[in-house]
Each structure stands twice: as C-alpha cells, then as structure tokens.
C-alpha cells in the first residue's frame, strides 16, 4: 500500500527534511537535528506538521449521545470552543485509541464535534462511529475529513506572542485557556485554533483547509523552528504523554486507562463502551501501572526491553525510551506490578543483554503547562 502524503510534503522536501513512515503517512522525521528542534521548542518556539492525525466530524441531533457512547469522557461538559482528552475503549475497557474531542460552534442549531484519532486510525474510527450510530438508531452524521484539512502544532514558551501576532483576532486568541479553541484567520485562511499540544509546552494547534496549508505554514516558519516526528517523540516522552502503538496497543499491549495513568479522562457517570469493566477496575484497583524510570548508567532503554526487579526477575517491558535532551540522561516508560510502581523503587533494564540500574520516577519528567 502506498504511503499517504501530507499537503506540506513538497514544502518539507524543499526545506531538506528527512522522512519516515508513521501510521501509513510519509512524514518529516527531522529538519535540523532532533536535539536542535527539541531545544527550540523548550526554549523558544517550534512548528510541527501533524496533518497525519485523523479528523472526524460528528454532527446532528444525536451527536452528543453518540460521542458519549464511544469516548470515555463526558462530552456534555463541552461548550462550543472547549475540548477534552478521552480514550476510546472496547467492552473490556481496553484502549483502542486516545483522542482529543473538540466541540465546534453549533451549526443550524445542532451540536458539532470534531475528534482527532491517531494517525492511521481514522478509517477504523469512522466505521466504529457509523456502526454504533446504526445499532443505536441515532440521528447523527459522521464524516471523515482527514484529507480535507491540514493541521500544524506551534509549540514553545514564545508561541503565545507568535500566534497572536499572526492572527487577525489577536485579543480572542490571546484569551484562550488550555483546552479552549476558537475560529481565527491566518493570512486570510480561516483556521480552528486550539490551545493544546503534545510537547508539554504552551502552544497551539491549528486546523485549516488542506489547500491553504502552505500559506499557514509559511506564516510560522520564519519565527519557529520546523520540527519533525523525532523531536515530537522526545518532547512528548519528557512530558509523559502516551504514544498509541507503543504505550498501549489493543493487540500487542492491551491496557486500560487506569493502567495507563489517564483515569482522569474516564467519566464513569456516562454509559460508554467498556464502562462496566472500568467501573470494576476502578473499585478493585489495577495489577500494573505505567511508570516513568530513569537509567542510572549509560545506555538507552528502547521499546520492548525487559524490566527486572533488583533480584533479577523479569517484571515488565519498556514501552518507550529515549535520551532526554532536556535532562541529558536516559528516561523511559514501562508497565510494572503496582508493588514496584512507587517513585524511587530500584529496577534494572536489560539493554542489549546488559543489566542497567534504573529507578522509578514521577511522570512527567519535567515541569509542563
């Protein structure tokens, strides 16, 4: 199967980016080096092309009950211009995906939601929403608009000034709180601008018609370092954010929101798919938790490496690991039994067959917004 290309593919190629496959898309992995891009986001401002993320619109009289049936959070809490993080779970409470749900301005007096599943999940999620709509006999339109829109993330401590300077509605955008959003115009292009992101820094995510992607990207590149997926991964890991397919996977590493540390995104008062299983787990507790760890010796703990107790027993598996550019040491995430989950607990990681000392650390690894 051929790879999908973002609307900015040619722009990135001209800028000298290197590319990688991710979720069925050919995306830039780096422009000027992961450390350079990472540090730009932590210290100043960076811009990412995240057009590979799915975008699905749900609207109509029964849009709310459909969203509340299929996401773990409570979409009824959202006013127009607000957003929330949620998981999408099966009947056993296992995470199929995670997502951000936006409530867009009402259209013709009806609610409109836009949710953003992970790259490569848009078709499966569209089918899931359509199937549930039919089985529940709900009146809601479900439309996969992934290829109609581009999406960029402008992230870093200086981005509030950069973004407000770029939009016509500067006062409105400057007043946005975390997880709120509004319509705004960049170079004559109507954008949906949300104060959200995946780096741990202050910043914004912009959604706009795919045909206008170059105009929007060019507005930010002079002031922001172009960044690829490589820096996006080191930044999100320092912030302790989950990566679908690594930190949870319904087939290879089935995990519930409580195991993954995102119980805050579960609204048990709603009747979502998997609610009863998660109610039981919330009452009984979990057997394993996702924890952060830092290596006390040289080496990098990669995805799939064994986690051992100090007695040498294999007790878990690394899900994500990297050399942290901010902390200048190796960090990672792993699921371990709850008795090994307290910060300060000594562990060992088998790195290429060699045992490396490690300790459990709180997540996030750095201060985040």
C-alpha positions as CSV (number, residue, x, y, z in Angstrom):
1,X,0.0,0.0,0.0
2,X,1.4,3.4,-1.0
3,X,2.0,5.9,1.8
4,X,-0.2,9.0,2.2
5,X,1.4,12.4,1.9
6,X,0.5,15.5,4.0
7,X,-0.4,18.6,2.0
8,X,3.0,20.1,3.0
9,X,5.1,17.2,1.7
10,X,6.8,19.3,-1.0
11,X,7.4,22.2,1.3
12,X,9.2,19.9,3.7
13,X,11.2,18.3,0.9
14,X,12.4,21.7,-0.3
15,X,13.4,22.6,3.3
16,X,15.7,19.5,3.4
17,X,13.6,17.3,5.8
18,X,14.2,13.6,6.1
19,X,11.1,11.4,6.1
20,X,9.8,8.3,7.8
21,X,6.6,6.2,7.6
22,X,4.2,6.7,10.5
23,X,0.7,5.4,10.6
24,X,0.6,5.0,6.9
25,X,1.9,8.5,6.2
26,X,5.2,9.8,4.9
27,X,6.1,12.4,7.5
28,X,9.2,14.6,8.2
29,X,11.2,13.0,11.0
30,X,13.7,15.8,11.3
31,X,14.9,19.1,9.6
32,X,17.9,20.3,11.5
33,X,18.5,17.5,14.1
34,X,16.3,16.2,16.9
35,X,18.3,18.0,19.6
36,X,18.2,21.3,17.8
37,X,14.5,21.0,17.2
38,X,13.7,19.8,20.7
39,X,15.6,22.6,22.4
40,X,13.9,25.2,20.2
41,X,10.5,24.0,21.5
42,X,11.7,24.0,25.1
43,X,13.4,27.4,24.9
44,X,11.6,29.4,22.1
45,X,9.2,28.1,19.5
46,X,8.8,25.2,17.1
47,X,6.2,24.2,14.4
48,X,5.2,20.7,13.5
49,X,3.2,19.3,10.6
50,X,0.7,17.0,12.2
51,X,-1.6,16.6,9.2
52,X,-1.3,12.8,9.6
53,X,-3.6,12.9,12.6
54,X,-7.2,11.8,11.9
55,X,-10.0,14.3,11.9
56,X,-13.6,13.1,12.1
57,X,-16.7,15.4,12.4
58,X,-19.9,14.3,14.2
59,X,-23.0,16.5,14.0
60,X,-26.7,16.3,14.3
61,X,-29.5,15.9,16.9
62,X,-27.9,12.8,18.5
63,X,-24.2,13.8,18.1
64,X,-23.8,14.0,21.9
65,X,-25.2,10.5,22.8
66,X,-23.0,9.0,20.1
67,X,-19.9,10.8,21.4
68,X,-20.7,9.8,24.9
69,X,-21.2,6.2,23.9
70,X,-17.9,5.9,22.2
71,X,-15.5,8.0,24.3
72,X,-14.7,7.6,28.0
73,X,-15.0,11.3,28.9
74,X,-18.3,13.3,29.1
75,X,-18.8,15.4,26.0
76,X,-21.8,17.0,27.6
77,X,-19.3,19.1,29.7
78,X,-18.1,20.8,26.5
79,X,-19.4,24.2,25.5
80,X,-18.6,25.4,21.9
81,X,-14.9,26.2,21.8
82,X,-14.0,23.7,24.5
83,X,-12.1,20.4,24.1
84,X,-11.2,17.4,26.2
85,X,-8.9,14.4,26.2
86,X,-10.6,10.9,26.1
87,X,-9.9,7.3,25.4
88,X,-11.8,5.0,23.1
89,X,-12.3,1.6,24.7
90,X,-13.7,-1.8,23.9
91,X,-16.2,-3.8,26.1
92,X,-13.3,-4.9,28.3
93,X,-12.2,-1.3,28.9
94,X,-9.1,-1.8,26.8
95,X,-7.9,1.3,25.0
96,X,-8.3,1.1,21.2
97,X,-7.2,4.7,20.8
98,X,-6.9,8.0,22.5
99,X,-8.2,11.3,21.2
100,X,-9.0,15.0,21.7
101,X,-12.7,15.9,21.3
102,X,-13.5,19.5,20.2
103,X,-17.0,21.0,20.3
104,X,-17.2,23.3,17.3
105,X,-19.7,26.1,17.1
106,X,-23.3,24.9,16.6
107,X,-24.4,24.6,13.0
108,X,-28.1,25.1,12.1
109,X,-28.9,24.8,15.8
110,X,-27.2,21.4,16.2
111,X,-24.2,20.3,18.1
112,X,-21.0,19.6,16.1
113,X,-18.0,17.7,17.4
114,X,-14.6,17.1,15.8
115,X,-12.4,14.4,17.3
116,X,-8.8,13.6,16.4
117,X,-7.8,10.0,16.5
118,X,-4.2,8.8,15.9
119,X,-2.6,8.6,12.5
120,X,-3.9,5.7,10.5
121,X,-7.0,5.2,12.8
122,X,-9.4,7.5,11.0
123,X,-11.0,4.9,8.8
124,X,-11.5,2.4,11.6
125,X,-12.9,5.1,13.9
126,X,-15.2,6.3,11.2
127,X,-16.5,2.8,10.8
128,X,-16.9,2.4,14.6
129,X,-18.9,5.6,14.9
130,X,-21.1,4.7,11.9
131,X,-21.7,1.2,13.1
132,X,-22.7,2.4,16.6
133,X,-24.9,5.1,15.1
134,X,-26.8,2.4,13.2
135,X,-27.1,-0.1,16.1
136,X,-28.3,2.6,18.5
137,X,-30.6,4.1,15.8
138,X,-29.1,7.6,16.4
139,X,-29.5,10.6,14.2
140,X,-26.0,11.9,13.6
141,X,-23.8,12.5,10.6
142,X,-20.3,11.1,10.7
143,X,-17.7,12.3,8.2
144,X,-14.0,11.5,7.9
145,X,-12.5,14.9,6.9
146,X,-8.8,13.8,7.5
147,X,-7.8,14.6,3.9
148,X,-9.8,17.8,3.7
149,X,-7.8,19.6,6.4
150,X,-4.2,20.2,7.3
151,X,-3.0,20.5,10.9
152,X,0.1,22.1,12.5
153,X,1.2,22.5,16.1
154,X,3.0,25.6,17.2
155,X,4.7,24.8,20.5
156,X,7.0,26.6,22.9
157,X,7.1,29.3,25.6
158,X,7.2,32.1,23.0
159,X,4.3,30.8,20.9
160,X,1.5,33.0,22.5
161,X,3.1,36.1,21.1
162,X,3.9,34.5,17.8
163,X,0.4,33.1,17.3
164,X,-1.4,36.2,18.4
165,X,0.7,38.3,16.1
166,X,-0.2,36.0,13.2
167,X,-4.0,36.1,13.6
168,X,-6.4,38.8,12.8
169,X,-8.3,38.1,16.0
170,X,-5.3,38.6,18.4
171,X,-7.3,39.5,21.5
172,X,-9.6,36.5,21.2
173,X,-6.7,34.1,20.6
174,X,-4.6,35.6,23.4
175,X,-7.5,35.0,25.8
176,X,-7.7,31.3,25.1
177,X,-7.1,29.0,28.1
178,X,-5.8,25.5,27.9
179,X,-8.2,23.2,26.0
180,X,-10.2,26.0,24.6
181,X,-10.4,27.0,20.9
182,X,-11.8,29.5,18.5
183,X,-12.1,30.4,14.8
184,X,-9.4,32.8,13.7
185,X,-7.8,33.9,10.4
186,X,-4.1,33.5,9.4
187,X,-3.1,35.1,6.1
188,X,-6.8,35.2,5.0
189,X,-7.2,31.5,5.8
190,X,-9.9,30.5,8.3
191,X,-8.4,28.3,11.0
192,X,-9.7,26.4,14.1
193,X,-7.1,27.3,16.7
194,X,-6.9,25.4,20.0
195,X,-4.6,26.0,22.9
196,X,-3.5,22.3,23.0
197,X,-0.4,20.3,22.2
198,X,1.7,17.2,22.7
199,X,5.0,18.6,23.9
200,X,4.4,19.7,27.5
201,X,4.9,23.4,26.5
202,X,2.4,26.1,26.0
203,X,1.2,26.3,22.4
204,X,-1.5,26.0,19.8
205,X,-2.8,23.5,17.2
206,X,-4.3,24.9,14.0
207,X,-6.7,23.1,11.6
208,X,-7.3,24.6,8.2
209,X,-8.3,23.6,4.6
210,X,-5.6,21.4,3.1
211,X,-5.3,23.6,0.0
212,X,-4.2,26.5,2.2
213,X,-1.6,24.6,4.2
214,X,1.5,26.3,2.7
215,X,0.2,29.8,3.5
216,X,-0.4,28.9,7.1
217,X,2.9,27.0,7.5
218,X,4.9,29.9,5.9
219,X,3.4,32.3,8.4
220,X,5.1,30.5,11.3
221,X,8.3,29.1,9.8
222,X,10.3,32.4,10.0
223,X,9.7,32.7,13.7
224,X,9.5,29.0,14.6
225,X,12.0,26.1,14.1
226,X,10.5,23.4,11.8
227,X,10.3,20.2,13.8
228,X,9.8,16.6,12.8
229,X,8.4,13.5,14.5
230,X,11.8,12.8,16.1
231,X,11.6,15.8,18.3
232,X,7.9,15.3,18.8
233,X,8.7,11.9,20.4
234,X,11.4,13.1,22.8
235,X,9.2,16.1,23.8
236,X,6.1,14.0,24.5
237,X,8.1,11.4,26.4
238,X,9.6,14.1,28.7
239,X,6.0,15.2,29.3
240,X,4.8,11.7,30.0
241,X,2.3,11.6,27.1
242,X,1.2,8.3,25.7
243,X,2.1,7.1,22.2
244,X,-0.5,4.8,20.6
245,X,1.0,1.6,19.4
246,X,3.8,1.7,22.0
247,X,2.5,2.7,25.4
248,X,-0.8,1.0,24.6
249,X,-1.9,-1.3,21.8
250,X,-5.2,-3.3,21.8
251,X,-3.5,-6.3,20.2
252,X,0.2,-6.3,21.4
253,X,-0.1,-4.4,24.7
254,X,-3.8,-4.2,25.8
255,X,-4.2,-1.6,28.5
256,X,-7.0,0.3,30.3
257,X,-7.0,4.0,31.0
258,X,-6.4,3.3,34.7
259,X,-3.3,1.2,34.0
260,X,-2.0,3.8,31.6
261,X,-2.4,6.6,34.1
262,X,-5.2,8.5,32.4
263,X,-8.1,7.7,34.7
264,X,-8.8,11.5,34.8
265,X,-10.2,11.0,31.3
266,X,-12.8,8.4,32.4
267,X,-16.3,9.7,33.3
268,X,-18.0,6.7,34.9
269,X,-21.3,8.5,35.1
270,X,-21.7,8.1,31.4
271,X,-22.7,4.9,29.6
272,X,-19.7,4.4,27.3
273,X,-18.5,1.1,25.8
274,X,-16.3,-0.5,28.4
275,X,-17.8,1.5,31.3
276,X,-18.8,-1.6,33.4
277,X,-15.3,-3.2,33.1
278,X,-13.7,0.1,34.1
279,X,-16.1,0.6,37.0
280,X,-15.0,-2.7,38.4
281,X,-11.3,-1.9,37.8
282,X,-11.7,1.4,39.5
283,X,-13.2,-0.3,42.6
284,X,-10.8,-3.2,42.7
285,X,-7.6,-1.5,41.6
286,X,-5.1,-2.4,38.9
287,X,-2.4,-5.0,39.0
288,X,0.1,-3.0,36.9
289,X,0.8,0.7,36.4
290,X,2.6,2.7,33.7
291,X,5.6,4.3,35.4
292,X,8.4,6.5,34.4
293,X,12.0,5.5,35.0
294,X,15.5,6.9,34.7
295,X,18.6,5.0,33.9
296,X,21.5,5.4,36.4
297,X,24.0,4.0,33.9
298,X,24.9,4.8,30.3
299,X,22.6,3.3,27.7
300,X,19.1,3.8,26.3
301,X,16.2,1.6,27.2
302,X,14.2,1.0,24.0
303,X,10.7,-0.2,23.4
304,X,10.4,-3.9,24.2
305,X,13.4,-4.2,26.5
306,X,12.8,-6.3,29.7
307,X,12.4,-4.6,33.1
308,X,13.7,-6.6,36.0
309,X,13.5,-6.4,39.8
310,X,16.7,-6.0,41.7
311,X,16.5,-9.7,42.3
312,X,16.7,-10.3,38.5
313,X,13.1,-11.3,37.9
314,X,11.5,-10.0,34.7
315,X,8.6,-7.9,35.9
316,X,7.7,-5.7,32.9
317,X,8.6,-4.3,29.5
318,X,9.7,-0.9,28.4
319,X,7.1,0.8,26.2
320,X,9.0,4.0,25.3
321,X,12.6,5.1,25.9
322,X,14.9,7.8,24.8
323,X,17.9,10.0,25.7
324,X,16.2,13.1,27.1
325,X,17.7,16.3,25.5
326,X,16.5,18.4,28.4
327,X,17.7,16.2,31.2
328,X,20.7,14.8,29.3
329,X,20.1,11.3,30.6
330,X,18.1,8.2,29.5
331,X,14.4,8.0,30.5
332,X,11.5,5.8,29.7
333,X,8.1,4.3,30.4
334,X,7.2,0.8,31.4
335,X,4.3,-1.2,32.9
336,X,5.3,-2.9,36.2
337,X,3.3,-4.5,39.0
338,X,1.9,-1.9,41.5
339,X,4.3,-3.0,44.2
340,X,7.2,-1.7,42.0
341,X,5.5,1.5,41.0
342,X,6.4,3.9,43.8
343,X,9.0,6.6,42.8
344,X,12.4,5.7,44.0
345,X,11.9,2.0,43.5
346,X,15.1,0.4,42.2
347,X,14.8,-1.6,38.9
348,X,17.0,-3.0,36.3
349,X,16.6,-2.7,32.5
350,X,18.2,-5.2,30.2
351,X,19.8,-3.1,27.5
352,X,21.2,-5.2,24.7
353,X,21.7,-8.1,27.1
354,X,23.4,-5.9,29.7
355,X,21.8,-5.1,33.0
356,X,21.5,-1.3,33.7
357,X,20.4,0.1,37.1
358,X,17.3,2.3,37.0
359,X,14.8,4.0,39.4
360,X,11.1,4.7,39.1
361,X,10.5,8.4,38.6
362,X,7.3,10.5,38.7
363,X,5.6,11.4,35.4
364,X,6.0,13.9,33.9
365,X,9.8,14.0,33.9
366,X,9.8,17.8,33.5
367,X,7.5,20.7,34.6
368,X,4.8,21.1,32.0
369,X,1.9,23.5,31.4
